[in-house]
Amino acid sequence: MGRVYLKQLLAGRDFAESDFAAGQMMNFVYLIGDRDAGECVVADPAWDVDGIIAAAEADGMKITGALATHYHPDHVGGEIFGMNIQGLPRLMEINPCKTHVHKLEADGVRMVTGLADSDLVKHESGDVLKVGEVEIEMLHTPGHTPGSLCFRLKDALIAGDTLFLQGCGRVDLPGGDPDEMYYTLTQRLSKLPGDMILFPGHAYGGEHAAMEKVRRTNPYLQIKDINTWRRHMG
């Protein structure tokens, strides 16, 4: 990708190595930016913020902002399953910067992290964030949560919990909507080119793959009508 910087970090392997829960959850964190400018943003910083910053610094990159695919604590920090997960508050403490979210996700991010409204930059679908000279497009992909975002970077898609190599995000949690998820998978993401590389929010089925392969092998993308989808999703 030339000057484009994209680094995929797996919890329990590349950071938070001693955190058993992080390894079990298999979250990905992404560093995205401009190599020439030495600047990047971090997508879904959680579990071990110090380790994530160290990974960026090892590549000569400075974190200048954060992206949140959605508000769940395993992606932005907060309490879940009796755990208090490190996340955006720790990032603001040691590396103050703005967090970019979809406008419909801002309340959820504030609720689980305790961030102030002034810490957030609220976006619409199609907004573009520039990091140095590298552009990141924000795609609104509701279903898992009302304001879920995917981030498009040239020929890469950072998908959070919208789409995995195998499966998609749950729709039975607060804010989940099975119909919206169906429309996201079959319409909102359907026109993305087959050679675009999918980078998911969890290592469910693998770490990355071309969209054409995901469309061929992910059973959730084989469901042809919404009534069948509703029955499948309960």
Secondary structure, DSSP 8 states (H G I E B T S, - for coil): -TTEEEEEEEBTTTB-TT-HHHHHHTBEEEEEEETTTTEEEEES--S-HHHHHHHHHHTT-EEEEEE-S---HHHH-EEETTEEE--HHHHHHHS--EEEEETTTHHHHHHHH---GGGEEEE-TT-EEEETTEEEEEEE--SSSTT-EEEEETTEEE-TTSB-SS-B--SSSTT--HHHHHHIIIIITTTS-TTSEEE-SB-SS-S-EEHHHHHHH-GGG---SHHHHHHHH-
